[in-house]
Amino acid sequence: MTPHIEALKEDIAKTVIMPGDPLRAKFIAETYLDNYKLVNKVRNIYAYTGFYKNKKVTIMASGMGMPSMGIYSYELFKFYEVDNIIRVGSCGAYTSDLKLYDVILVDKAYSDSSYAFVQNNQKESEITSSTYLNQKIKTVVQAKNVDIKTGTIYSSDVFYKEKENYVELHEKHHCLGVEMESFALFHNAKILNKQASCLLTVSDNLVTKEETTSLERQTAFTKMIEIALESIL
């Protein structure tokens, strides 16, 4: 156990699917897992362990932002000896080419956050995701003939910006959109020699101003969730 996770070590699978929202973790477990059980509810950060097509897997929320993702992914990697974490989250798109519910496979996270420097004195602004996990995801996508996008995401420390700079982030750093967790996840995986990947569903678009509802973000991102689950088999 850790200060933030009450599960026993054997209660956590070697692969974790990690949404931000605890209610999305609940939805995934109830919809897709067999013989699942709730193994963590500290701070209402739900974790469920069960079986997807006979493969043991844990579904655990990360909460919002890099500090929260940093805590949970580090504890899972370091103390529970988890090998793989696949984040399944939402993002805001920076280009009108991306539509609501489009799925992005993140191959690199860019951030102006100080997370890596404070955590491990590393002055890096870009971190790549796991080639191994990304290839497994791409294999599933090809087999299912599903269209997804692959590219860079901006991981922000701030949700409400007084001065939005998404045009610069898109043009200078080639960011397809914005979220708040992947950079910390990828950094923790890098320093602990683990594997981390991220699938994101477009929940809103900063160019077109389209957006989904909170209920849709909780339950309607099934394409991304099914790709992630199929990739663990």
N, C-alpha and C positions, 0 to 999 in steps of 0.2 A: 504493500500500500504506500501511497504518497500523501502529502497534504491535500491533494486535490482529487485523487482517485482512490476509491475505497475497495475496488475489485482486487481479488487475489490474483497473483501472477498467472495462474493457470486459467483464469476467467477471460483473459485477453488473448485473441488470436494473433498469429504472426502477421496477418494483413488486416489493416484497419481502413474502412471507408469513412471519410470524415467530412460531413456537412458542417456548416457553421451553426445552424439552427437546431437546438435540441428537439424541437417538434418535427423537424425533417428527419432526424435520426430515428425517432419513434415511428414515423410514417414508413421509412424504409424497412425497418425491422418487421413491422406488422404486415407489410405488403409483400415482402420478398423472402423472408427467412422462415425456416422450419426450426422448431424446437429451440426458440430463442428465449433468453432470459435477460432481465435488467440487471446489469452488473455494477453500474455506477449511477448515483443520483446526487452526489455531492454538488452543492450549488445549482442543482437542477441541470447539470451538464450530463445528459443521459448517455449511457453506453449500453448497448445490447450485443450479446454474443449468441450466435446461432449458426445455422447451416444454410448455405445457398447451393443447391444442387450437390449436396453432400460435402461441400467444402466449408470448413469452419472459417468464420469471418466475424469481426467485430465492427459494429457501426457506432461511432462515437462523435458527438458534437465537439467543435473547437471553440465555440463562442465567437465573438466579433473582435477583429483587430489582431495585429501582430503580437502584442503582449499575451493575449489569451491563447492564440495558436502556438506561440512560443512555449508557453508552460505545458500545454497538453501534449504537443508532439514531442517535446524533449522528454517528458516523463515516460511516454509510451516507448520511445526509442531506447532511452537509457536504462530505465528501471524495470520495464515490462518486456524488454528485448524484442519489441516489434521490429520486423524487417522492412515492411512496406506500409506507407500511408498514401492513399489516394484521396485528395480533397475533392469534394463535389460541392461547388458553390455557385453563386450568382455574380454577375458583373454588369457594369454599365458600359455600353459600347461607345467607342470614340469615332466611329465611321458609319455613315448611312448604309454602307454595304451589308452591315450586320443587322439582322432582323430579330425581333423578339423570339425567344426560344432557340435561336441558333446555339450550337455547342462549340466551344473552343477548347482545344487541347493545348495547354500552356507548355511551351518548350523553354521559356525563359521568363523570369520575373525581374523587372526593373523597379528600383525604389530609391527615393531620396531619404529614406528612413535611416536612423542611427542604430537600428537593431543589431546588425552584424558587428558593428564597431563596439557597442556596449557589451554584447554577449561574448565576443571572442577577439576583440581588437582587430577586426578585419575591415579594411576600408574598401568595400566592394559595393557597387551599385547594381550589378546584374548577377544573377545566379541561375544556372540551368537546372532543369528538372531531370529526372532519371531517364536515361536513354532506354534502359531495360524495361521499365514500366510503360513508357510511351510506346515502345514497339509492340508490347502486348495489347495495348489499347488500340493501336492502329490495325493490328491483325483482326481484332473483333470488328472494328468499323468496316474494314474491307469485306469480311465475311458476311456482314449484315447489309452491305451496300448502303451505308448511312453516310450522309454528307456532314462533315465537321470541318472547322477551321483550325489551323495550327499557327501559333505565333506567340508574341511577347505580350505580357500583361503588366500593367502598372499597379504595384502594391502601395497603397497610400496609408498614412497614419491618420489622415483627416477625411471625414465623410463630408462635412459642410465646409467648403472653401469660400472665403470671401472673394477671392479672385481665381476663377477657374482657368486652367491652362491646358485643357485637353488637346487643343490644336497642336501646341508645341510638343506635347508628349507623344502624339500620334506621328507627327512629321519627323521629329528629331530622334526619338527613341523607338519608333515603329510599334508603339503600344496599340493593341487592338481595343483595349478597354481598361477598366479600373476595378479592382477589388481591394481587400485589406489584409490578406492572410498569407498568400503563397510565398512571398519572399522569406518570411520567418520559417515556414515549413521547409523550404528548400535549403536554407542555411543550416538548420538543425540536422537535416539529413546529411548534408555535406560534412559537417564537423564530426558526426558520429558514424560516418561510413554506412549510411542506410540509404534506402530508396524512397523517393517521394515524387509524386506526380499530381497533376491538378486538371480536372475537367470543370469548365464553367458554362453555365447557361446564361444567355443574355436576358436580363430582367428589365432593363431600361436602356434607352438610347439618348445620349446627351446631345446628339445632332437633331434627330427627328422629334425628340421629347416624348416618344412612346414609352409606356411603362406597364408593368404587371402589378397585380394586387399582392398584398402580403399573403393571402391564402394561396394564390397561384404559386408564389415563391416557395411555399411550404410543401405543396403537394403535386404540382404540375410539371416538375422537371424530370419526368420519368425516363426520357431518352438518355440523358446523361447518366442517371443512376443505373440503368440497365447495362450501358456500356461498361461502366466501372465494375459492376458485379460480374459480368461475363469475362472480363479481363483477368480475374483472379483464378479462373478454372484451369 
